[in-house]
Amino acid sequence: MAVNPSDPVHRRHWDEAYFQKGEAGVSWFEETPTVSLDLITALPGPKESLIDVGGGASRLAAHALRLGFGHVAVLDLSGEAIARSQHAMGSEAGRVEWIVANVTTWKPQRRYGVWHDRAAFHFLTDKADRAAYVETLDAVLSDTGHAIIATFALDGPERCSGLPVQRYSPETLAETLGSRFMLVSGVRHEHQTPWGSTQAFQFSVLARAA
């Protein structure tokens, strides 16, 4: 397991959130990530490799293995979230590459055909952090790959887990990512939290610009 020692304050924040609430007690938890799976299944080309950025205790990795992906990775700042996900997967956890790191400073060792992020990008409220994220995405995504990035929609929450977030539409997200990526499609999703409230998300599918 690769560990990035940076950002101890933020790492402690997320470790404590998972430790206190459990994976099913945080607002973004989904037993089955239906929207993500539908978008991934619809992508063209073979299902070879996928990385789930900010994957934490998401169930996506297990589903990606069942979809036939040969290499699946999960990256998260929180080691506590990773540990919970590994426990939930049981023996299948050994088939996944687990990475504890900050996506803005992580130095990838390979490329992936699918970049999935349902939890990380909207927490990057600093312009420099967003630029670093884009550089990592550019380094990781294969030439024919696709990125699926979900954030709070323009009418979604302004804060999450006590932290401010940046809200997007598919168009403003594509503009923020810059000219290296083009928007393929966008989907609005009304997420039901574990306690029954509704949060507005947008899911964007992006490819490399020609």
Secondary structure as GFF3:
##gff-version 3
##sequence-region A 1 210
A	DSSP	beta_strand	2	3	.	.	.	ID=ss1
A	DSSP	alpha_helix	8	21	.	.	.	ID=ss2
A	DSSP	three_ten_helix	23	25	.	.	.	ID=ss3
A	DSSP	alpha_helix	34	42	.	.	.	ID=ss4
A	DSSP	beta_strand	49	53	.	.	.	ID=ss5
A	DSSP	alpha_helix	60	66	.	.	.	ID=ss6
A	DSSP	beta_strand	71	76	.	.	.	ID=ss7
A	DSSP	alpha_helix	79	89	.	.	.	ID=ss8
A	DSSP	three_ten_helix	90	95	.	.	.	ID=ss9
A	DSSP	beta_strand	96	100	.	.	.	ID=ss10
A	DSSP	beta_strand	112	117	.	.	.	ID=ss11
A	DSSP	three_ten_helix	121	123	.	.	.	ID=ss12
A	DSSP	alpha_helix	127	140	.	.	.	ID=ss13
A	DSSP	beta_strand	141	152	.	.	.	ID=ss14
A	DSSP	beta_strand	159	160	.	.	.	ID=ss15
A	DSSP	beta_strand	163	164	.	.	.	ID=ss16
A	DSSP	alpha_helix	170	177	.	.	.	ID=ss17
A	DSSP	beta_strand	181	192	.	.	.	ID=ss18
A	DSSP	beta_strand	198	208	.	.	.	ID=ss19
###
